[in-house]
Amino acid sequence: MNQDHIDFIEKHKINFETVKLGYTRQIPMDVLQMYEHIYHQYLDPQYVLTYWCGGCVFDMMKRLMHYYETNVLNAQPVVQPVQETAQIDVQPKAKKTRKK
């Protein structure tokens, strides 16, 4: 997902939270259109959303939420392990001499 889409989803995260609770609230048309655009981009370019169908909006949001959580939130960054080689500077201890 590109950063603009991630930022949009983060800004409107409340919509995903309500889907987790089992419902959708009134989502403004421009926000729904952006969700549909993101859905077309990453899930199904031929999907047609019926905006006035609450079940259709809920299903789209649920699938989009699942995609976001599995591919963005749970994505593991590619990290190369850093290998350091420590060089220990060991010097032999000087022997103590006793005075007789």
LUMTI-564904 format. One line per field, with one value per residue: residue number from 1; residue in three letters; y, z, x of N, C-alpha, C, O, CB in turn. Coordinates in nm, 2 decimals, padded with zeros to 4 digits. Glycine has a CB too. Example, Ala and Ser with C-alpha at 12.3 -4.5 7.8 and 13.67 -1.06 7.14 Angstrom:
nr (1,2)
rest (ALA,SER)
nc2 (-00.57,-00.22)
nc3 (00.78,00.71)
nc1 (01.32,01.28)
cac2 (-00.45,-00.11)
cac3 (00.78,00.71)
cac1 (01.23,01.37)
cc2 (-00.33,00.00)
cc3 (00.78,00.79)
cc1 (01.32,01.29)
oc2 (-00.33,00.11)
oc3 (00.85,00.80)
oc1 (01.42,01.34)
cbc2 (-00.45,-00.06)
cbc3 (00.90,00.57)
cbc1 (01.13,01.41)
This chain:
nr (1,2,3,4,5,6,7,8,9,10,11,12,13,14,15,16,17,18,19,20,21,22,23,24,25,26,27,28,29,30,31,32,33,34,35,36,37,38,39,40,41,42,43,44,45,46,47,48,49,50,51,52,53,54,55,56,57,58,59,60,61,62,63,64,65,66,67,68,69,70,71,72,73,74,75,76,77,78,79,80,81,82,83,84,85,86,87,88,89,90,91,92,93,94,95,96,97,98,99,100)
rest (MET,ASN,GLN,ASP,HIS,ILE,ASP,PHE,ILE,GLU,LYS,HIS,LYS,ILE,ASN,PHE,GLU,THR,VAL,LYS,LEU,GLY,TYR,THR,ARG,GLN,ILE,PRO,MET,ASP,VAL,LEU,GLN,MET,TYR,GLU,HIS,ILE,TYR,HIS,GLN,TYR,LEU,ASP,PRO,GLN,TYR,VAL,LEU,THR,TYR,TRP,CYS,GLY,GLY,CYS,VAL,PHE,ASP,MET,MET,LYS,ARG,LEU,MET,HIS,TYR,TYR,GLU,THR,ASN,VAL,LEU,ASN,ALA,GLN,PRO,VAL,VAL,GLN,PRO,VAL,GLN,GLU,THR,ALA,GLN,ILE,ASP,VAL,GLN,PRO,LYS,ALA,LYS,LYS,THR,ARG,LYS,LYS)
nc2 (-00.12,00.22,00.52,00.74,00.61,00.45,00.66,00.78,00.57,00.54,00.79,00.77,00.56,00.49,00.39,00.13,00.03,00.03,-00.16,-00.39,-00.41,-00.49,-00.33,-00.05,00.29,00.61,00.69,00.95,01.04,01.11,00.98,00.71,00.68,00.70,00.48,00.28,00.33,00.26,-00.01,-00.10,-00.07,-00.25,-00.49,-00.58,-00.48,-00.47,-00.45,-00.33,-00.09,-00.06,00.22,00.29,00.06,-00.09,-00.34,-00.40,-00.20,-00.26,-00.52,-00.46,-00.29,-00.47,-00.66,-00.49,-00.40,-00.64,-00.69,-00.47,-00.50,-00.75,-00.71,-00.47,-00.38,-00.61,-00.67,-00.77,-00.58,-00.58,-00.66,-00.65,-00.84,-00.71,-00.76,-00.77,-00.76,-00.81,-00.70,-00.81,-00.66,-00.80,-00.81,-00.96,-01.01,-00.85,-01.02,-01.03,-00.96,-01.09,-00.95,-01.05)
nc3 (00.00,-00.08,00.08,00.10,00.09,00.32,00.51,00.48,00.56,00.83,00.92,00.91,01.08,01.26,01.13,01.06,01.32,01.40,01.22,01.32,01.55,01.44,01.29,01.06,01.06,00.96,00.68,00.51,00.17,00.01,00.15,00.14,-00.14,-00.16,-00.01,-00.18,-00.41,-00.31,-00.26,-00.52,-00.61,-00.47,-00.42,-00.59,-00.90,-01.05,-00.89,-00.78,-00.59,-00.41,-00.29,-00.12,00.00,00.30,00.38,00.17,00.19,00.44,00.40,00.21,00.36,00.56,00.42,00.32,00.55,00.65,00.46,00.49,00.76,00.75,00.55,00.58,00.86,00.98,00.84,00.81,00.84,00.62,00.75,00.77,00.95,01.18,01.20,01.43,01.50,01.78,01.91,02.15,02.37,02.51,02.76,02.90,03.25,03.45,03.63,03.98,04.19,04.48,04.76,04.93)
nc1 (00.08,00.05,00.18,00.00,-00.25,-00.23,-00.21,-00.46,-00.63,-00.55,-00.63,-00.91,-00.96,-01.16,-01.37,-01.30,-01.28,-01.55,-01.65,-01.53,-01.67,-01.91,-02.08,-02.15,-02.11,-02.26,-02.09,-01.92,-01.98,-01.75,-01.55,-01.62,-01.59,-01.32,-01.24,-01.34,-01.18,-00.93,-00.98,-01.03,-00.77,-00.61,-00.74,-00.98,-01.02,-01.25,-01.47,-01.79,-01.93,-02.23,-02.35,-02.56,-02.63,-02.61,-02.51,-02.34,-02.15,-02.05,-01.94,-01.74,-01.58,-01.50,-01.35,-01.15,-01.04,-00.93,-00.74,-00.57,-00.49,-00.35,-00.15,-00.03,-00.02,00.07,00.29,00.62,00.91,01.18,01.48,01.82,02.04,02.27,02.60,02.84,03.18,03.35,03.65,03.85,04.06,04.31,04.54,04.82,04.84,05.07,05.32,05.33,05.59,05.74,05.88,06.17)
cac2 (00.00,00.34,00.60,00.82,00.52,00.42,00.78,00.79,00.46,00.58,00.91,00.72,00.43,00.47,00.31,-00.01,-00.01,00.00,-00.29,-00.49,-00.43,-00.55,-00.24,00.06,00.42,00.69,00.73,01.04,00.98,01.12,00.88,00.59,00.68,00.67,00.34,00.21,00.34,00.17,-00.15,-00.13,-00.07,-00.36,-00.62,-00.62,-00.36,-00.47,-00.44,-00.21,-00.07,00.00,00.31,00.30,-00.08,-00.10,-00.47,-00.40,-00.12,-00.34,-00.63,-00.40,-00.24,-00.58,-00.71,-00.39,-00.40,-00.76,-00.67,-00.37,-00.56,-00.86,-00.67,-00.34,-00.38,-00.73,-00.69,-00.76,-00.51,-00.66,-00.61,-00.73,-00.85,-00.64,-00.85,-00.69,-00.84,-00.74,-00.74,-00.79,-00.62,-00.87,-00.80,-01.05,-00.94,-00.85,-01.10,-00.96,-01.02,-01.07,-00.91,-01.14)
cac3 (00.00,-00.08,00.20,00.10,00.13,00.46,00.59,00.47,00.65,00.97,00.96,00.92,01.14,01.34,01.04,01.08,01.45,01.40,01.15,01.41,01.64,01.37,01.22,01.00,01.08,00.84,00.62,00.40,00.03,-00.04,00.22,00.07,-00.27,-00.15,00.02,-00.30,-00.49,-00.25,-00.28,-00.66,-00.63,-00.41,-00.40,-00.70,-00.98,-01.11,-00.78,-00.79,-00.46,-00.40,-00.18,-00.03,00.06,00.42,00.39,00.07,00.25,00.55,00.34,00.15,00.46,00.63,00.34,00.31,00.69,00.66,00.37,00.56,00.88,00.72,00.46,00.63,01.00,01.02,00.75,00.88,00.76,00.58,00.82,00.76,01.08,01.19,01.26,01.48,01.56,01.89,01.94,02.29,02.39,02.63,02.78,03.01,03.37,03.50,03.75,04.09,04.25,04.62,04.81,05.03)
cac1 (00.00,00.13,00.17,-00.12,-00.36,-00.21,-00.25,-00.61,-00.69,-00.52,-00.71,-01.04,-00.96,-01.28,-01.46,-01.25,-01.31,-01.69,-01.67,-01.49,-01.79,-02.02,-02.17,-02.09,-02.18,-02.27,-01.96,-01.94,-01.96,-01.61,-01.47,-01.66,-01.53,-01.17,-01.23,-01.36,-01.06,-00.83,-01.03,-01.00,-00.62,-00.54,-00.82,-01.05,-01.05,-01.39,-01.57,-01.88,-01.99,-02.36,-02.32,-02.68,-02.65,-02.53,-02.44,-02.24,-02.05,-01.99,-01.86,-01.62,-01.49,-01.44,-01.24,-01.04,-00.97,-00.85,-00.62,-00.48,-00.42,-00.25,-00.05,00.03,00.01,00.15,00.41,00.75,01.01,01.30,01.59,01.94,02.10,02.40,02.70,02.96,03.29,03.42,03.79,03.88,04.21,04.35,04.68,04.85,04.87,05.21,05.33,05.37,05.71,05.75,06.01,06.21)
cc2 (00.12,00.43,00.68,00.73,00.48,00.54,00.80,00.69,00.50,00.70,00.87,00.58,00.39,00.38,00.16,-00.06,-00.05,-00.13,-00.40,-00.52,-00.48,-00.46,-00.13,00.18,00.49,00.74,00.83,00.99,00.99,01.02,00.74,00.57,00.65,00.53,00.25,00.21,00.25,00.02,-00.19,-00.15,-00.20,-00.50,-00.66,-00.50,-00.35,-00.46,-00.31,-00.20,00.00,00.09,00.31,00.16,-00.09,-00.23,-00.47,-00.32,-00.19,-00.45,-00.57,-00.36,-00.36,-00.64,-00.62,-00.39,-00.52,-00.75,-00.58,-00.43,-00.67,-00.81,-00.54,-00.35,-00.50,-00.76,-00.67,-00.68,-00.60,-00.59,-00.71,-00.73,-00.78,-00.74,-00.76,-00.79,-00.76,-00.79,-00.71,-00.77,-00.69,-00.86,-00.89,-00.96,-00.96,-00.93,-01.02,-01.04,-00.99,-01.03,-01.01,-01.08)
cc3 (00.00,00.05,00.21,00.14,00.27,00.55,00.59,00.57,00.79,01.01,00.98,00.99,01.22,01.26,01.05,01.22,01.46,01.33,01.24,01.52,01.57,01.30,01.15,01.04,00.95,00.79,00.51,00.27,-00.02,00.02,00.16,-00.06,-00.26,-00.10,-00.10,-00.40,-00.44,-00.27,-00.42,-00.68,-00.58,-00.41,-00.53,-00.79,-01.05,-01.01,-00.80,-00.65,-00.47,-00.28,-00.08,00.03,00.18,00.43,00.29,00.12,00.36,00.50,00.28,00.25,00.54,00.55,00.33,00.44,00.70,00.58,00.44,00.68,00.85,00.63,00.50,00.77,01.04,00.93,00.83,00.79,00.74,00.65,00.81,00.90,01.08,01.26,01.30,01.53,01.66,01.90,02.08,02.31,02.52,02.65,02.90,03.13,03.40,03.63,03.86,04.15,04.40,04.66,04.92,05.14)
cc1 (00.09,00.10,00.05,-00.24,-00.35,-00.25,-00.40,-00.68,-00.67,-00.61,-00.86,-01.05,-01.08,-01.38,-01.42,-01.29,-01.46,-01.72,-01.63,-01.60,-01.91,-02.12,-02.09,-02.18,-02.20,-02.13,-01.99,-01.91,-01.82,-01.52,-01.50,-01.59,-01.38,-01.15,-01.25,-01.24,-00.95,-00.86,-01.00,-00.85,-00.56,-00.61,-00.89,-01.09,-01.18,-01.50,-01.66,-01.95,-02.13,-02.36,-02.44,-02.71,-02.56,-02.45,-02.33,-02.12,-01.97,-01.90,-01.73,-01.52,-01.43,-01.33,-01.12,-00.96,-00.88,-00.72,-00.52,-00.41,-00.32,-00.14,00.03,00.07,00.10,00.27,00.53,00.85,01.13,01.42,01.71,02.00,02.24,02.49,02.82,03.06,03.36,03.56,03.82,04.03,04.25,04.50,04.71,04.88,05.01,05.21,05.39,05.49,05.71,05.89,06.05,06.28)
oc2 (00.13,00.41,00.70,00.78,00.47,00.52,00.83,00.73,00.48,00.70,00.93,00.50,00.27,00.30,00.07,-00.18,-00.14,-00.21,-00.51,-00.63,-00.51,-00.50,-00.12,00.17,00.45,00.81,00.80,00.90,00.90,00.97,00.66,00.46,00.57,00.46,00.15,00.11,00.19,-00.06,-00.30,-00.24,-00.25,-00.60,-00.77,-00.42,-00.25,-00.47,-00.20,-00.29,00.10,00.03,00.32,00.15,-00.11,-00.23,-00.53,-00.35,-00.19,-00.46,-00.63,-00.38,-00.35,-00.68,-00.66,-00.38,-00.51,-00.78,-00.60,-00.41,-00.68,-00.87,-00.52,-00.33,-00.48,-00.86,-00.57,-00.72,-00.68,-00.48,-00.83,-00.62,-00.80,-00.78,-00.69,-00.89,-00.66,-00.91,-00.59,-00.84,-00.63,-00.90,-00.89,-00.86,-01.06,-00.92,-00.94,-01.16,-00.88,-01.07,-01.04,-01.14)
oc3 (00.07,00.11,00.32,00.22,00.34,00.65,00.70,00.64,00.88,01.12,01.07,00.96,01.24,01.32,01.05,01.24,01.53,01.37,01.24,01.57,01.64,01.26,01.17,01.05,00.85,00.86,00.42,00.25,-00.08,-00.04,00.14,-00.10,-00.35,-00.15,-00.12,-00.46,-00.51,-00.30,-00.45,-00.75,-00.65,-00.39,-00.58,-00.75,-01.09,-01.05,-00.82,-00.61,-00.54,-00.17,00.04,00.11,00.16,00.47,00.32,00.11,00.36,00.55,00.30,00.24,00.58,00.61,00.33,00.44,00.75,00.62,00.44,00.70,00.91,00.65,00.45,00.81,01.13,00.95,00.90,00.68,00.82,00.62,00.83,00.96,00.98,01.37,01.22,01.60,01.63,01.90,02.12,02.26,02.63,02.56,03.00,03.12,03.39,03.72,03.85,04.17,04.44,04.61,05.01,05.23)
oc1 (00.19,00.00,-00.01,-00.33,-00.45,-00.32,-00.45,-00.77,-00.76,-00.65,-00.92,-01.14,-01.11,-01.45,-01.51,-01.33,-01.50,-01.81,-01.70,-01.61,-02.01,-02.23,-01.97,-02.30,-02.15,-02.07,-02.06,-01.82,-01.77,-01.43,-01.40,-01.55,-01.33,-01.06,-01.17,-01.21,-00.88,-00.77,-00.95,-00.80,-00.47,-00.55,-00.86,-01.18,-01.23,-01.62,-01.60,-02.02,-02.14,-02.37,-02.41,-02.80,-02.44,-02.34,-02.22,-02.00,-01.85,-01.78,-01.62,-01.40,-01.31,-01.22,-01.01,-00.84,-00.77,-00.62,-00.40,-00.29,-00.22,-00.03,00.14,00.19,00.19,00.34,00.55,00.87,01.17,01.46,01.70,02.03,02.32,02.46,02.88,03.03,03.42,03.59,03.82,04.12,04.23,04.58,04.64,04.95,05.07,05.13,05.48,05.49,05.68,05.99,05.96,06.33)
cbc2 (00.00,00.43,00.68,00.88,00.40,00.38,00.90,00.77,00.33,00.61,01.01,00.72,00.42,00.60,00.35,-00.02,00.10,00.11,-00.29,-00.45,-00.29,-00.63,-00.17,00.05,00.50,00.81,00.60,01.17,01.06,01.26,00.88,00.57,00.81,00.77,00.30,00.26,00.49,00.20,-00.17,-00.02,00.05,-00.32,-00.60,-00.69,-00.35,-00.60,-00.45,-00.22,00.02,-00.10,00.45,00.35,-00.19,-00.09,-00.58,-00.34,00.02,-00.40,-00.71,-00.29,-00.16,-00.69,-00.74,-00.25,-00.40,-00.88,-00.61,-00.25,-00.62,-00.97,-00.65,-00.22,-00.38,-00.85,-00.59,-00.90,-00.38,-00.67,-00.60,-00.67,-00.99,-00.50,-00.96,-00.59,-00.90,-00.76,-00.67,-00.91,-00.47,-01.02,-00.65,-01.14,-00.99,-00.71,-01.22,-00.95,-00.98,-01.20,-00.76,-01.25)
cbc3 (00.12,-00.20,00.22,-00.04,00.04,00.49,00.53,00.33,00.61,00.98,00.84,00.78,01.24,01.38,00.90,01.05,01.55,01.34,01.02,01.49,01.71,01.46,01.31,00.85,01.19,00.86,00.57,00.43,-00.07,-00.01,00.37,00.06,-00.35,-00.04,00.13,-00.38,-00.49,-00.09,-00.25,-00.75,-00.56,-00.27,-00.30,-00.66,-01.09,-01.19,-00.64,-00.91,-00.37,-00.41,-00.22,-00.10,-00.05,00.54,00.35,-00.06,00.30,00.64,00.24,00.05,00.56,00.65,00.19,00.28,00.80,00.61,00.23,00.61,00.97,00.64,00.32,00.60,01.08,01.02,00.63,00.91,00.83,00.43,00.97,00.65,01.13,01.26,01.17,01.59,01.45,02.02,01.84,02.38,02.39,02.63,02.81,02.98,03.48,03.52,03.73,04.20,04.19,04.69,04.87,04.97)
cbc1 (-00.10,00.11,00.30,-00.15,-00.36,-00.07,-00.18,-00.66,-00.64,-00.37,-00.71,-01.11,-00.84,-01.35,-01.45,-01.10,-01.28,-01.78,-01.58,-01.36,-01.81,-02.10,-02.27,-02.07,-02.11,-02.37,-01.88,-01.86,-02.05,-01.56,-01.49,-01.81,-01.55,-01.11,-01.33,-01.49,-01.02,-00.81,-01.18,-01.05,-00.56,-00.50,-00.92,-01.18,-00.94,-01.40,-01.51,-01.98,-01.90,-02.48,-02.30,-02.80,-02.63,-02.62,-02.54,-02.29,-02.10,-02.10,-01.94,-01.66,-01.58,-01.55,-01.29,-01.10,-01.08,-00.93,-00.66,-00.57,-00.53,-00.33,-00.10,-00.06,-00.12,00.06,00.40,00.80,01.05,01.32,01.55,02.04,02.11,02.39,02.75,02.91,03.38,03.34,03.89,03.84,04.23,04.30,04.73,04.97,04.78,05.27,05.42,05.26,05.84,05.71,06.01,06.30)
